[in-house]
Amino acid sequence: MRLSTHSEHYQQSLGKTGFTLIELIIGVVVLAFAFSLIATLIFPQAIRSAEPVLQVRAANLAHAFVEEIQGKSFDENSDHSGGTLRCGESGAPACSTTFGPDGETRDRFDDVDDYHQLQLSQPSLADVFGTNLEDDYRGFNYSISVCYSDVQGTCVAGVSSFKRVQVSLATSQSQDFVFSFIKGNF
């Protein structure tokens, strides 16, 4: 009698353990739904979390270019030592009409329009001293354009007392930024 009681108890416990096939199917469906939510909502957020960092780096790089260019004289024919002789005035040579380097390399640029059409991308992105910026700006590229402009920054066909400098940057995630300023012949 004792043996049959133990056997009955054992059979009752067998029926109460484990999962049914329906419970397993429902569990798999719920798990698949949870994974699909994670894949569509959370993973793209991880990619976008780098965007603010890249935006700050782009702003810092543009700021460095702007500071470098603003420190140069207005024109090749202007007095580079800060004197009162400016191109286009009486007694001074005319302002140049061709933009781009005048035979110098970037570390020797002496006026704003030398930077016209300066375009670099990795792995040759470097600062004015030639220091490679590959580690901080991997995948970045930029271009700089210069034109004579009016006070509002609209490019004009002839020579004027203003030059607009435009720095265009693209990050490794194809974010495009444009920074510009006007340099006056003062």
Secondary structure, DSSP 8 states (H G I E B T S, - for coil): -HHHHHHHHHHHHHHHSS--HHHHHHHHHHHHHHHHHIIIIIHHHHHHTTHHHHHHHHHHHHHHHHHHHHTSBS-TTS-TTS-S--TTSTTS----S--S-SS--GGG--BGGGGTTEEEETTS-B-TT--B-TTTSTT-EEEEEEEEE-TTS-B-SS--SEEEEEEEEE-TT--EEEEEEEEE--
